[in-house]
Amino acid sequence: MTGAGSRAVARWKDRVAASDPGLLRLTAGLRTVGAISLTLAVLSLLGADVDQLVAGAVASMVATFAVREKKRGGQAITLALGLVVALVSVSLASLLSSRVVIGDVFFVVFIFCAVYGRRFGDRGTALGLIGFQVYFLSLFVAASHESLLGLWRVITVAFACSALARFVLVPQSSAGILDRLRQAFRARLAQLLDAQLELLDAGPHEVEKALAHVREGNARLHESALMIQGRLDEGTPDASMAGHVQRRVADAEIAAERLGLRLLTARGAERADTLTLHLPGAPVPEAGLLPVRDPAIDTLRRDLTALRMLVRYPGVTGAQAAVNAQVRNRLLGYREEENLPAASEPVQDVFRAVGEAARAVLGLRTALDGPQDESDDSPETARSREELDAEDVAIGAEEEETEEETGLRRPTTRTAVQVAVGSSLAIVGGELLSEHRWYWAVLTCWIVFINTSSTGEILVKGSRRLLGTVLGVVAGIGLAGVVGQHTWTAFAVVLLCVFATYYTAPLSYTLMSFFVTASLGVLYTLLHTYSLSVLVLRIEETALGAACGIFAAALVLPVHTDRRTNELLVTVLDRLADVTEAAVDQLSGGPPVDLLDQARELDQALADLRAATQPLTHPVTPLRSRRDTARYVVALLETCAYHARSLAATAELLPTNPSIAADPRLRDVGQRILHNIRALAAGAGEEPADVEVLAGPSIASLLKPGVPGTPRYGQVTDRVLRHLQRLDEAVLGLARPLELPVARPLQVPG
């Protein structure tokens, strides 16, 4: 293959890896389709009728998607236990099929137990899901005493085929997933550099679009970093290796975001606000609407392109490897002041950021690919390697014990009660609509509670499911008319819909519901129960189930969206205070602590808050002011998290990097920030405290070089002060949307 062809293939792989980190969606779709195909093949050889083929397809799908444990041994145990649960579930459904009242009551109790099982982790969740879905399957195929033995055989074959697909046909190990996530991280980092190049060259009418691409690139890179974080324990051989990868991924993420901020600043005379990178729709500063007029821009463009090449093609050999080494040496040289091109100070800041990003890429390659050839290293590259080697020390993670709620305040118990109440209403209402299809309402009620924590989230999820169902009914009518009389063609269409269901599930719940409903139209045709009225009834039952779920969530032990978001907001602020305090303490000369794990806990808490605010930020919400406030608060918190991560990363360098010295005065200037963060947390708590946020003089001015008796500090200290200053400004900015008073500026003597 030619060099151009190889690069084209590499770019295609990058796009695939970036769009589906770890290929998790592709693997889920292929594994499910493989399990269903195997089941259909085996059952057809055994002479199964169409009803049994449908039951086998659904059972194998359930057995495949329900098991979510990360380790293969745990998956095998859960799958074996799931078969037992499935056989018990279908037996009970068959025995109670003729006892309507007793069957309905038992179904509600069964639903409660299935949801309550979530408190026992992934295995409890999987077994509850299998039990419910197989019971639902029994209702779908009208299981009876006469068909029970046949269904046992079908379910056993389905679980065996699911195991074969999982462990043989489409195997997936934690180490393999982590490796693909690493590739995805690199691909998304390269895409972010593409967006930053676009920002550099954007004209006055293109800068808004270019900045939106940079924001999206930052968010996607951060998503990949969090996914890697979640796989480190299982995908790496020991804690030392996990800490190594974690540190390098965090360094690369921070360096890339800092580079984007420096680029935005270099477009104008004024320093860009970090909030501009985190608030969608935020206007570009007026001074930054025109491209930079500077002779060094051509060099900068070339260097950004070269940095992207280092990220995109890390494992090249031969002549290209020598070229990469030369490029790496040149970019790392920008970490030395004497190697910076002649340019304005903002543009030189970009070159410095390019040098730091190149160092992060070097560390990322060492962590992901192992030791590299050092024969072509320049003195600057050799020093960077020495710094990286000195920093790679084991990180001891300490687990924080949290107080677990009990009784009805326990989330699993509360949700189980809510689902049981909602399902009871759905059974009654569903049977009024149809004596034979009432279970669709129960299924919808069950589903809208999965992975939701507040009434608002359930409302959004229910509306999306209803929309997807309506569109799916239209598609199902068309598909049923085209392939309904051709059994194996119809099953092939169902398989395509199943693959699309699992491939699109993490992206759009509406799309997932669309493909599920479209496939059901074909399945009904195979069962000879298809009619337009049946599909219309499907819409009615779905609407009823969503309404019952929303009603139960709103009136039975409700968790209102405001309460949920406030709880998560307090958690984010607490994590922010922890990271800031630990980083400032270490930068002030305190003992080393595990900062990166604390930073990732902050990131995860912020991700949870962002998900919980979706009902508030949904495009159709009538509360426009509330929506804008929620977006503004989340953007400010993302800005705070960025600066806190940067402080943590710099503090991590302190014990091993001789060019960074601790400054005891930082502890004093950080106290106001910590006070304000804790004041915000107290004001946002369940019982708001009477607190106020303290404003004060610029943090940078408190340690301004040049004051008699004050030593001068280098670029790293300047960076620390900038991060502290921006963090202080962002924290103060949170006071207004959270409606906390701000005290008058502190008077500093002298």
ZAMARGU-4260 file (C-alpha; in steps of 0.2 Angstrom, whole numbers, plus 5000, padded with zeros to 4 digits):
<rodrens>
0) 5000/5000/5000 | 5007/5017/4996 | 5011/5030/5009 | 4996/5041/5004 | 4985/5025/5005
5) 4991/5021/5022 | 4988/5038/5028 | 4970/5037/5021 | 4967/5021/5030 | 4974/5028/5046
10) 4963/5043/5045 | 4948/5032/5042 | 4952/5022/5057 | 4954/5038/5067 | 4937/5044/5062
15) 4929/5027/5067 | 4939/5027/5084 | 4934/5044/5088 | 4916/5042/5084 | 4914/5026/5094
20) 4927/5026/5108 | 4933/5009/5112 | 4922/5003/5098 | 4909/4999/5112 | 4894/5003/5102
25) 4900/4993/5087 | 4904/4978/5098 | 4888/4979/5107 | 4878/4979/5090 | 4889/4965/5082
30) 4888/4954/5098 | 4869/4955/5099 | 4866/4952/5081 | 4878/4937/5082 | 4869/4930/5097
35) 4852/4932/5088 | 4859/4924/5072 | 4866/4909/5080 | 4850/4906/5090 | 4839/4907/5075
40) 4851/4895/5065 | 4851/4882/5079 | 4832/4883/5082 | 4829/4882/5064 | 4839/4866/5063
45) 4829/4859/5078 | 4813/4862/5069 | 4807/4877/5079 | 4791/4886/5073 | 4790/4904/5070
50) 4784/4908/5088 | 4799/4899/5096 | 4811/4908/5083 | 4804/4925/5089 | 4805/4920/5108
55) 4823/4914/5105 | 4828/4930/5096 | 4821/4941/5110 | 4829/4929/5124 | 4846/4930/5116
60) 4845/4948/5114 | 4841/4950/5133 | 4855/4938/5138 | 4867/4948/5128 | 4863/4966/5133
65) 4859/4963/5151 | 4876/4957/5157 | 4887/4973/5159 | 4901/4966/5171 | 4919/4971/5165
70) 4928/4955/5169 | 4925/4939/5159 | 4924/4928/5174 | 4910/4938/5182 | 4901/4939/5165
75) 4901/4920/5164 | 4894/4918/5182 | 4880/4931/5179 | 4876/4923/5162 | 4874/4906/5171
80) 4863/4913/5185 | 4853/4923/5172 | 4848/4907/5164 | 4841/4900/5180 | 4832/4916/5183
85) 4825/4916/5165 | 4819/4898/5167 | 4810/4902/5184 | 4803/4918/5176 | 4795/4910/5161
90) 4789/4896/5172 | 4780/4908/5183 | 4773/4917/5169 | 4766/4901/5161 | 4758/4895/5177
95) 4750/4912/5181 | 4744/4915/5163 | 4727/4909/5167 | 4725/4918/5184 | 4724/4936/5179
100) 4722/4945/5196 | 4735/4934/5204 | 4747/4936/5189 | 4745/4955/5189 | 4749/4956/5207
105) 4764/4944/5206 | 4770/4954/5191 | 4770/4970/5201 | 4780/4961/5216 | 4792/4954/5203
110) 4795/4971/5196 | 4799/4978/5213 | 4811/4964/5216 | 4819/4966/5199 | 4822/4985/5202
115) 4827/4983/5220 | 4841/4971/5214 | 4851/4986/5207 | 4857/4989/5224 | 4868/4974/5223
120) 4878/4981/5208 | 4880/4975/5190 | 4875/4957/5194 | 4859/4962/5203 | 4855/4974/5189
125) 4858/4961/5176 | 4848/4947/5185 | 4833/4959/5188 | 4833/4964/5170 | 4834/4947/5163
130) 4819/4941/5175 | 4808/4956/5170 | 4812/4955/5151 | 4809/4936/5150 | 4793/4938/5160
135) 4788/4951/5147 | 4793/4939/5133 | 4782/4926/5140 | 4767/4938/5139 | 4772/4943/5121
140) 4772/4925/5115 | 4757/4920/5126 | 4766/4907/5135 | 4756/4893/5143 | 4757/4876/5151
145) 4758/4867/5134 | 4772/4878/5127 | 4783/4878/5143 | 4795/4864/5139 | 4797/4871/5122
150) 4801/4888/5129 | 4814/4881/5141 | 4823/4873/5127 | 4822/4890/5117 | 4829/4900/5132
155) 4843/4888/5135 | 4848/4888/5117 | 4847/4907/5117 | 4858/4909/5133 | 4871/4896/5126
160) 4872/4906/5109 | 4874/4922/5119 | 4888/4915/5128 | 4896/4909/5112 | 4894/4926/5104
165) 4901/4935/5119 | 4916/4924/5123 | 4921/4917/5106 | 4913/4926/5091 | 4915/4944/5097
170) 4926/4943/5112 | 4930/4958/5122 | 4943/4960/5136 | 4945/4974/5148 | 4963/4976/5141
175) 4957/4976/5123 | 4944/4989/5127 | 4956/5000/5136 | 4968/4999/5121 | 4954/5004/5109
180) 4950/5019/5121 | 4968/5024/5120 | 4967/5025/5101 | 4951/5034/5102 | 4959/5047/5114
185) 4973/5050/5101 | 4960/5051/5087 | 4950/5064/5097 | 4966/5074/5101 | 4970/5075/5083
190) 4953/5081/5079 | 4954/5094/5092 | 4970/5100/5084 | 4961/5101/5068 | 4948/5112/5076
195) 4962/5123/5083 | 4970/5125/5066 | 4953/5130/5060 | 4951/5143/5074 | 4969/5150/5069
200) 4964/5153/5051 | 4945/5158/5053 | 4940/5174/5046 | 4928/5186/5055 | 4912/5177/5049
205) 4920/5159/5052 | 4926/5161/5070 | 4910/5157/5079 | 4909/5141/5069 | 4927/5137/5072
210) 4926/5140/5091 | 4911/5129/5092 | 4921/5115/5084 | 4935/5118/5097 | 4922/5117/5111
215) 4915/5101/5104 | 4933/5094/5102 | 4937/5098/5120 | 4921/5090/5126 | 4924/5074/5116
220) 4942/5073/5122 | 4936/5074/5140 | 4923/5061/5137 | 4937/5049/5131 | 4948/5053/5146
225) 4933/5049/5158 | 4930/5032/5149 | 4948/5028/5150 | 4948/5032/5168 | 4934/5020/5171
230) 4943/5005/5163 | 4961/5007/5171 | 4958/4996/5185 | 4953/4981/5174 | 4964/4985/5159
235) 4981/4988/5167 | 4992/4975/5175 | 4995/4985/5191 | 4991/5001/5200 | 5008/5008/5195
240) 5003/5006/5176 | 4986/5013/5179 | 4993/5028/5188 | 5005/5031/5173 | 4992/5030/5160
245) 4980/5041/5170 | 4993/5055/5173 | 4998/5055/5154 | 4980/5056/5148 | 4977/5070/5161
250) 4992/5079/5155 | 4987/5078/5137 | 4970/5084/5140 | 4975/5099/5150 | 4989/5104/5137
255) 4977/5103/5123 | 4964/5114/5131 | 4977/5126/5137 | 4983/5127/5119 | 4966/5131/5113
260) 4964/5145/5125 | 4981/5152/5120 | 4976/5152/5102 | 4960/5161/5106 | 4970/5174/5116
265) 4982/5176/5102 | 4969/5182/5090 | 4967/5198/5099 | 4975/5210/5111 | 4965/5205/5126
270) 4967/5188/5136 | 4952/5177/5132 | 4941/5171/5146 | 4941/5153/5149 | 4922/5153/5150
275) 4922/5156/5131 | 4928/5138/5129 | 4915/5130/5140 | 4899/5140/5137 | 4890/5135/5120
280) 4885/5151/5111 | 4896/5162/5121 | 4901/5177/5110 | 4919/5178/5104 | 4928/5193/5112
285) 4927/5208/5101 | 4946/5209/5100 | 4947/5192/5094 | 4936/5193/5078 | 4951/5195/5066
290) 4965/5184/5062 | 4982/5188/5070 | 4993/5199/5059 | 5010/5192/5063 | 5024/5185/5053
295) 5026/5170/5065 | 5009/5164/5061 | 5015/5153/5046 | 5027/5145/5058 | 5014/5142/5071
300) 5002/5134/5057 | 5016/5123/5052 | 5020/5118/5070 | 5002/5114/5074 | 5001/5103/5058
305) 5017/5094/5064 | 5010/5092/5082 | 4994/5084/5074 | 5005/5072/5064 | 5014/5067/5080
310) 4998/5062/5088 | 4990/5054/5072 | 5005/5044/5067 | 5014/5039/5083 | 5021/5022/5078
315) 5029/5025/5061 | 5046/5017/5056 | 5060/5021/5044 | 5062/5038/5036 | 5045/5044/5043
320) 5051/5040/5061 | 5067/5051/5058 | 5055/5065/5052 | 5044/5063/5067 | 5060/5064/5079
325) 5065/5080/5071 | 5048/5087/5072 | 5047/5082/5090 | 5064/5090/5094 | 5059/5106/5087
330) 5042/5107/5096 | 5049/5102/5113 | 5062/5116/5110 | 5049/5129/5113 | 5049/5125/5131
335) 5065/5134/5132 | 5063/5153/5131 | 5078/5156/5119 | 5070/5145/5106 | 5054/5155/5104
340) 5052/5164/5088 | 5051/5183/5087 | 5033/5187/5090 | 5021/5196/5101 | 5019/5190/5119
345) 5002/5181/5116 | 5009/5172/5100 | 5024/5167/5110 | 5012/5160/5123 | 5005/5149/5109
350) 5022/5143/5105 | 5025/5139/5123 | 5009/5129/5124 | 5014/5120/5108 | 5030/5115/5117
355) 5020/5109/5132 | 5008/5100/5121 | 5022/5091/5113 | 5029/5086/5130 | 5012/5079/5134
360) 5011/5069/5118 | 5028/5062/5121 | 5023/5056/5138 | 5007/5049/5131 | 5016/5039/5118
365) 5028/5032/5132 | 5013/5027/5143 | 5003/5019/5129 | 5017/5012/5118 | 5031/5009/5130
370) 5050/5014/5129 | 5055/5023/5113 | 5071/5025/5103 | 5080/5040/5110 | 5095/5040/5098
375) 5089/5056/5089 | 5084/5066/5104 | 5089/5084/5106 | 5095/5090/5123 | 5078/5098/5125
380) 5069/5081/5121 | 5081/5072/5133 | 5077/5084/5147 | 5059/5081/5144 | 5061/5062/5145
385) 5070/5064/5161 | 5056/5075/5168 | 5043/5062/5163 | 5053/5047/5170 | 5055/5057/5186
390) 5037/5060/5187 | 5032/5042/5184 | 5029/5036/5202 | 5016/5025/5209 | 5000/5033/5214
395) 4991/5026/5229 | 4973/5027/5228 | 4963/5029/5244 | 4945/5025/5243 | 4933/5037/5252
400) 4920/5029/5263 | 4903/5037/5260 | 4888/5036/5271 | 4874/5026/5262 | 4856/5031/5264
405) 4844/5018/5271 | 4826/5014/5270 | 4815/5023/5258 | 4829/5036/5256 | 4840/5023/5247
410) 4839/5026/5229 | 4836/5008/5224 | 4822/5006/5236 | 4814/5023/5231 | 4815/5018/5213
415) 4808/5001/5216 | 4793/5008/5225 | 4790/5021/5211 | 4791/5008/5197 | 4779/4996/5206
420) 4766/5010/5209 | 4768/5016/5191 | 4767/4998/5184 | 4751/4995/5194 | 4743/5010/5186
425) 4750/5004/5169 | 4742/4987/5171 | 4725/4994/5175 | 4725/5007/5162 | 4734/4995/5149
430) 4720/4982/5152 | 4707/4995/5149 | 4715/4998/5132 | 4718/4980/5127 | 4716/4964/5137
435) 4730/4956/5126 | 4743/4970/5124 | 4743/4979/5141 | 4761/4974/5144 | 4767/4987/5132
440) 4762/5000/5145 | 4771/4991/5159 | 4787/4990/5148 | 4787/5008/5145 | 4785/5012/5163
445) 4799/5001/5168 | 4811/5008/5154 | 4808/5027/5158 | 4815/5023/5176 | 4831/5015/5169
450) 4847/5027/5172 | 4836/5041/5178 | 4836/5050/5195 | 4823/5064/5195 | 4806/5068/5189
455) 4813/5079/5175 | 4824/5066/5168 | 4809/5053/5168 | 4799/5066/5159 | 4812/5069/5145
460) 4815/5051/5143 | 4797/5047/5142 | 4794/5060/5129 | 4809/5054/5119 | 4802/5036/5119
465) 4785/5041/5114 | 4792/5051/5099 | 4803/5037/5094 | 4788/5025/5095 | 4777/5036/5084
470) 4791/5037/5071 | 4794/5018/5073 | 4776/5014/5070 | 4776/5023/5053 | 4792/5014/5048
475) 4785/4997/5055 | 4770/4999/5044 | 4781/5001/5028 | 4793/4987/5033 | 4779/4975/5037
480) 4771/4978/5020 | 4787/4975/5011 | 4795/4959/5020 | 4781/4953/5030 | 4778/4938/5019
485) 4796/4932/5018 | 4801/4925/5035 | 4820/4925/5033 | 4820/4942/5025 | 4810/4948/5039
490) 4822/4941/5052 | 4836/4949/5042 | 4827/4966/5043 | 4825/4963/5062 | 4843/4960/5064
495) 4848/4976/5055 | 4836/4985/5067 | 4843/4977/5082 | 4861/4982/5077 | 4855/5000/5074
500) 4846/4999/5091 | 4862/4996/5101 | 4873/5006/5090 | 4863/5022/5092 | 4857/5019/5110
505) 4871/5029/5118 | 4868/5043/5106 | 4850/5045/5105 | 4836/5037/5115 | 4823/5043/5102
510) 4833/5033/5088 | 4834/5018/5099 | 4815/5018/5102 | 4812/5021/5083 | 4822/5005/5078
515) 4815/4994/5092 | 4797/4999/5087 | 4801/4996/5068 | 4807/4979/5072 | 4792/4975/5082
520) 4781/4979/5067 | 4790/4965/5058 | 4789/4953/5072 | 4771/4955/5074 | 4770/4951/5055
525) 4779/4935/5058 | 4768/4930/5073 | 4753/4934/5061 | 4746/4947/5073 | 4751/4962/5063
530) 4738/4975/5059 | 4737/4994/5059 | 4727/4994/5074 | 4740/4984/5084 | 4753/4997/5080
535) 4742/5011/5084 | 4738/5002/5101 | 4757/5002/5103 | 4758/5021/5103 | 4743/5022/5115
540) 4751/5009/5127 | 4768/5018/5126 | 4760/5035/5130 | 4750/5027/5144 | 4766/5019/5152
545) 4776/5035/5150 | 4762/5045/5159 | 4761/5032/5173 | 4779/5032/5176 | 4779/5051/5176
550) 4764/5051/5188 | 4773/5039/5200 | 4789/5049/5200 | 4780/5065/5203 | 4769/5059/5217
555) 4777/5044/5225 | 4793/5048/5235 | 4798/5061/5222 | 4815/5068/5218 | 4812/5084/5210
560) 4824/5090/5197 | 4829/5105/5207 | 4833/5094/5222 | 4843/5082/5212 | 4853/5096/5203
565) 4856/5105/5220 | 4863/5089/5227 | 4874/5086/5213 | 4880/5104/5213 | 4885/5103/5231
570) 4895/5087/5227 | 4904/5096/5212 | 4908/5111/5224 | 4914/5099/5237 | 4925/5090/5225
575) 4931/5106/5218 | 4936/5112/5235 | 4945/5096/5239 | 4956/5097/5223 | 4959/5116/5225
580) 4964/5114/5243 | 4976/5099/5240 | 4984/5107/5224 | 4987/5124/5233 | 4994/5115/5248
585) 5006/5105/5238 | 5011/5120/5228 | 5014/5129/5245 | 5026/5116/5251 | 5014/5103/5258
590) 5016/5084/5257 | 5012/5075/5240 | 4995/5068/5239 | 4985/5059/5225 | 4979/5074/5215
595) 4974/5066/5199 | 4962/5054/5207 | 4954/5069/5216 | 4953/5078/5199 | 4944/5064/5191
600) 4931/5063/5205 | 4928/5081/5201 | 4926/5077/5183 | 4914/5063/5186 | 4903/5073/5198
605) 4902/5087/5185 | 4897/5074/5172 | 4883/5068/5183 | 4877/5086/5186 | 4878/5089/5167
610) 4867/5074/5164 | 4855/5079/5178 | 4852/5097/5170 | 4846/5090/5154 | 4828/5092/5158
615) 4832/5111/5162 | 4842/5114/5146 | 4831/5104/5135 | 4827/5115/5119 | 4808/5113/5122
620) 4808/5119/5140 | 4797/5134/5142 | 4808/5141/5156 | 4820/5150/5145 | 4828/5160/5159
625) 4830/5144/5170 | 4838/5135/5155 | 4851/5149/5152 | 4855/5149/5170 | 4858/5131/5171
630) 4869/5132/5155 | 4879/5146/5163 | 4882/5137/5180 | 4888/5121/5171 | 4899/5131/5160
635) 4906/5141/5175 | 4909/5124/5184 | 4918/5117/5169 | 4929/5132/5169 | 4933/5130/5187
640) 4936/5111/5184 | 4948/5115/5170 | 4959/5127/5181 | 4958/5115/5196 | 4964/5101/5185
645) 4978/5112/5178 | 4983/5117/5196 | 4983/5098/5201 | 4994/5093/5186 | 5006/5107/5190
650) 5007/5102/5208 | 5010/5084/5203 | 5026/5090/5194 | 5033/5098/5210 | 5041/5084/5219
655) 5051/5078/5204 | 5054/5094/5193 | 5068/5105/5198 | 5062/5119/5188 | 5046/5121/5199
660) 5048/5128/5217 | 5035/5128/5231 | 5029/5145/5236 | 5022/5146/5254 | 5012/5162/5250
665) 5001/5153/5238 | 4992/5145/5253 | 4986/5162/5260 | 4980/5168/5243 | 4971/5152/5240
670) 4961/5153/5256 | 4948/5166/5249 | 4945/5154/5234 | 4942/5139/5246 | 4931/5150/5257
675) 4920/5155/5242 | 4918/5138/5236 | 4913/5131/5253 | 4901/5146/5254 | 4893/5142/5237
680) 4891/5124/5243 | 4883/5129/5259 | 4871/5141/5250 | 4866/5127/5238 | 4863/5114/5251
685) 4846/5107/5257 | 4846/5120/5271 | 4854/5135/5264 | 4866/5144/5276 | 4868/5162/5279
690) 4884/5164/5270 | 4892/5177/5258 | 4905/5176/5245 | 4921/5187/5248 | 4928/5198/5234
695) 4945/5204/5234 | 4960/5211/5225 | 4968/5202/5210 | 4977/5186/5216 | 4991/5189/5204
700) 4994/5207/5211 | 4996/5199/5228 | 5012/5190/5222 | 5017/5203/5209 | 5036/5202/5205
705) 5046/5217/5206 | 5040/5222/5223 | 5055/5226/5235 | 5059/5210/5244 | 5049/5199/5232
710) 5059/5187/5221 | 5055/5185/5203 | 5046/5169/5197 | 5046/5160/5181 | 5034/5154/5168
715) 5027/5140/5179 | 5023/5151/5193 | 5015/5164/5182 | 5004/5150/5175 | 4999/5145/5193
720) 4994/5163/5197 | 4984/5164/5181 | 4975/5148/5185 | 4971/5154/5203 | 4965/5171/5196
725) 4954/5163/5183 | 4947/5150/5196 | 4944/5165/5208 | 4934/5174/5195 | 4924/5159/5190
730) 4920/5155/5208 | 4914/5173/5211 | 4904/5172/5195 | 4894/5158/5202 | 4888/5169/5216
735) 4876/5178/5205 | 4866/5164/5197 | 4866/5155/5214 | 4859/5171/5222 | 4872/5173/5235
740) 4878/5190/5242 | 4895/5196/5238 | 4904/5206/5251 | 4914/5222/5247 | 4932/5220/5242
745) 4944/5216/5256 | 4955/5230/5261 | 4973/5225/5259 | 4985/5235/5270 | 4999/5245/5262
</rodrens>
